[in-house]
Amino acid sequence: MNSIKSFSDHAQCGRLEVHLVGGFSDDRQLSQKLTHQLLSEFDRQEDDIHLVTLCVTELNDREENENHFPIIYGIAVNIKTAEIYRASFQDRGPEEQLRAARTLAGGPMISIYDAETEQLRIGPYSWTPFPHVDFWLQQDDKQILENLSTSPLAEPPHFVEHIRSTLMFLKKHPSPANTLFPGNKALLYKKNEDGLWEKISSPGS
């Protein structure tokens, strides 16, 4: 909220709008819990917030052979027109394996984009060696899907391959602070004129 408001201090009119999309009627009801937490948090804000889109849990759920799946897995926003549309992403941005490894190792959700500088700031991160990484790498697809997913039946086709490559990355870099972040500096990326992410030098490097 503070980040959004900091870019609209000059605005004389307008309103804060929220669009919530995601989750489905999963067996463990994780989506329902997260949706409730998000709505409760917005309800606690002092600002007047307008809920414009709500496509969550049972509103984003389809049933097939008595199994539940999300209708929408991903969205994108056209920032010029404010159009929101369904999307899938072949390119998941710079340092995908590094970011995935941090998450699989138990790192909390964070924002890596700095709107003021228009840069991605990745790290520096640290984690402890992933427990039993060799054991997990020896497991078949079914075991990985059932044990390393919150919703095994609803995962996209690339999920197991993604987890395997992330486990390999964690095995290769058990202590990332030394090998991936020289001088304990963040990895910085900025889009070039063609709209592609390019690595830039850290200040003082």
Contacts in CASP RR format, 6 or more apart in sequence:
PFRMAT RR
TARGET T0000
AUTHOR 0000-0000-0000
METHOD contacts of the structure
MODEL  1
MNSIKSFSDHAQCGRLEVHLVGGFSDDRQLSQKLTHQLLSEFDRQEDDIH
LVTLCVTELNDREENENHFPIIYGIAVNIKTAEIYRASFQDRGPEEQLRA
ARTLAGGPMISIYDAETEQLRIGPYSWTPFPHVDFWLQQDDKQILENLST
SPLAEPPHFVEHIRSTLMFLKKHPSPANTLFPGNKALLYKKNEDGLWEKI
SSPGS
1 16 0 8 1.000
1 45 0 8 1.000
1 47 0 8 1.000
3 111 0 8 1.000
3 115 0 8 1.000
4 16 0 8 1.000
5 16 0 8 1.000
5 47 0 8 1.000
7 115 0 8 1.000
7 116 0 8 1.000
15 48 0 8 1.000
15 50 0 8 1.000
16 47 0 8 1.000
16 48 0 8 1.000
16 49 0 8 1.000
16 50 0 8 1.000
17 49 0 8 1.000
17 50 0 8 1.000
17 51 0 8 1.000
17 52 0 8 1.000
18 42 0 8 1.000
18 49 0 8 1.000
18 50 0 8 1.000
18 51 0 8 1.000
18 52 0 8 1.000
18 53 0 8 1.000
19 52 0 8 1.000
19 53 0 8 1.000
19 84 0 8 1.000
20 35 0 8 1.000
20 38 0 8 1.000
20 39 0 8 1.000
20 51 0 8 1.000
20 53 0 8 1.000
20 54 0 8 1.000
20 55 0 8 1.000
20 56 0 8 1.000
21 53 0 8 1.000
21 55 0 8 1.000
21 56 0 8 1.000
21 60 0 8 1.000
21 72 0 8 1.000
21 74 0 8 1.000
21 75 0 8 1.000
21 84 0 8 1.000
22 31 0 8 1.000
22 55 0 8 1.000
22 56 0 8 1.000
22 57 0 8 1.000
22 60 0 8 1.000
22 70 0 8 1.000
22 72 0 8 1.000
22 74 0 8 1.000
23 31 0 8 1.000
23 34 0 8 1.000
23 35 0 8 1.000
23 56 0 8 1.000
23 57 0 8 1.000
23 60 0 8 1.000
23 61 0 8 1.000
23 70 0 8 1.000
24 31 0 8 1.000
24 57 0 8 1.000
24 58 0 8 1.000
24 60 0 8 1.000
24 61 0 8 1.000
24 62 0 8 1.000
24 68 0 8 1.000
24 69 0 8 1.000
24 70 0 8 1.000
24 71 0 8 1.000
24 151 0 8 1.000
24 154 0 8 1.000
25 31 0 8 1.000
25 32 0 8 1.000
25 57 0 8 1.000
25 58 0 8 1.000
25 61 0 8 1.000
25 68 0 8 1.000
26 68 0 8 1.000
26 150 0 8 1.000
26 151 0 8 1.000
26 154 0 8 1.000
27 68 0 8 1.000
27 151 0 8 1.000
28 150 0 8 1.000
28 151 0 8 1.000
30 150 0 8 1.000
30 151 0 8 1.000
31 56 0 8 1.000
31 57 0 8 1.000
32 57 0 8 1.000
35 56 0 8 1.000
35 57 0 8 1.000
42 49 0 8 1.000
42 51 0 8 1.000
53 84 0 8 1.000
55 71 0 8 1.000
55 72 0 8 1.000
60 70 0 8 1.000
60 71 0 8 1.000
60 72 0 8 1.000
61 68 0 8 1.000
61 69 0 8 1.000
61 70 0 8 1.000
61 71 0 8 1.000
62 68 0 8 1.000
62 69 0 8 1.000
62 70 0 8 1.000
62 71 0 8 1.000
63 69 0 8 1.000
67 153 0 8 1.000
67 154 0 8 1.000
68 153 0 8 1.000
68 154 0 8 1.000
69 153 0 8 1.000
69 154 0 8 1.000
70 154 0 8 1.000
72 86 0 8 1.000
73 88 0 8 1.000
73 156 0 8 1.000
74 86 0 8 1.000
74 87 0 8 1.000
74 88 0 8 1.000
74 89 0 8 1.000
75 84 0 8 1.000
75 85 0 8 1.000
75 86 0 8 1.000
75 87 0 8 1.000
76 84 0 8 1.000
76 85 0 8 1.000
76 87 0 8 1.000
77 83 0 8 1.000
77 84 0 8 1.000
78 84 0 8 1.000
78 85 0 8 1.000
93 120 0 8 1.000
93 197 0 8 1.000
94 120 0 8 1.000
94 122 0 8 1.000
94 187 0 8 1.000
94 189 0 8 1.000
94 197 0 8 1.000
94 199 0 8 1.000
95 122 0 8 1.000
95 187 0 8 1.000
95 189 0 8 1.000
97 165 0 8 1.000
97 166 0 8 1.000
97 169 0 8 1.000
98 122 0 8 1.000
98 125 0 8 1.000
98 169 0 8 1.000
98 176 0 8 1.000
98 180 0 8 1.000
98 187 0 8 1.000
99 112 0 8 1.000
99 122 0 8 1.000
100 162 0 8 1.000
100 165 0 8 1.000
100 166 0 8 1.000
100 169 0 8 1.000
101 127 0 8 1.000
101 166 0 8 1.000
101 169 0 8 1.000
101 170 0 8 1.000
101 173 0 8 1.000
101 176 0 8 1.000
102 125 0 8 1.000
102 127 0 8 1.000
103 109 0 8 1.000
104 130 0 8 1.000
104 148 0 8 1.000
104 163 0 8 1.000
104 166 0 8 1.000
104 167 0 8 1.000
104 170 0 8 1.000
105 127 0 8 1.000
105 128 0 8 1.000
105 130 0 8 1.000
105 170 0 8 1.000
106 127 0 8 1.000
107 127 0 8 1.000
112 120 0 8 1.000
112 121 0 8 1.000
112 122 0 8 1.000
112 123 0 8 1.000
113 119 0 8 1.000
113 120 0 8 1.000
113 121 0 8 1.000
114 120 0 8 1.000
114 121 0 8 1.000
117 190 0 8 1.000
118 190 0 8 1.000
118 191 0 8 1.000
119 188 0 8 1.000
119 189 0 8 1.000
119 190 0 8 1.000
119 200 0 8 1.000
120 188 0 8 1.000
120 189 0 8 1.000
120 190 0 8 1.000
120 197 0 8 1.000
121 186 0 8 1.000
121 187 0 8 1.000
121 188 0 8 1.000
122 186 0 8 1.000
122 187 0 8 1.000
122 188 0 8 1.000
122 189 0 8 1.000
123 181 0 8 1.000
123 186 0 8 1.000
123 187 0 8 1.000
124 176 0 8 1.000
124 177 0 8 1.000
124 180 0 8 1.000
124 181 0 8 1.000
124 184 0 8 1.000
124 185 0 8 1.000
124 186 0 8 1.000
125 176 0 8 1.000
125 177 0 8 1.000
125 180 0 8 1.000
125 181 0 8 1.000
126 175 0 8 1.000
126 176 0 8 1.000
126 177 0 8 1.000
127 170 0 8 1.000
127 176 0 8 1.000
129 170 0 8 1.000
129 174 0 8 1.000
129 175 0 8 1.000
130 136 0 8 1.000
130 167 0 8 1.000
130 170 0 8 1.000
130 171 0 8 1.000
130 174 0 8 1.000
133 167 0 8 1.000
133 170 0 8 1.000
133 171 0 8 1.000
134 171 0 8 1.000
136 144 0 8 1.000
136 148 0 8 1.000
136 167 0 8 1.000
137 164 0 8 1.000
137 167 0 8 1.000
137 168 0 8 1.000
137 171 0 8 1.000
139 147 0 8 1.000
141 160 0 8 1.000
144 160 0 8 1.000
144 163 0 8 1.000
144 164 0 8 1.000
145 152 0 8 1.000
145 155 0 8 1.000
145 159 0 8 1.000
145 160 0 8 1.000
146 152 0 8 1.000
148 163 0 8 1.000
149 155 0 8 1.000
149 159 0 8 1.000
149 163 0 8 1.000
173 179 0 8 1.000
173 180 0 8 1.000
177 184 0 8 1.000
180 187 0 8 1.000
181 187 0 8 1.000
185 202 0 8 1.000
185 204 0 8 1.000
185 205 0 8 1.000
186 202 0 8 1.000
187 199 0 8 1.000
187 202 0 8 1.000
188 199 0 8 1.000
188 200 0 8 1.000
188 201 0 8 1.000
188 202 0 8 1.000
189 197 0 8 1.000
189 198 0 8 1.000
189 199 0 8 1.000
189 200 0 8 1.000
190 197 0 8 1.000
190 198 0 8 1.000
190 200 0 8 1.000
191 197 0 8 1.000
191 198 0 8 1.000
192 198 0 8 1.000
END
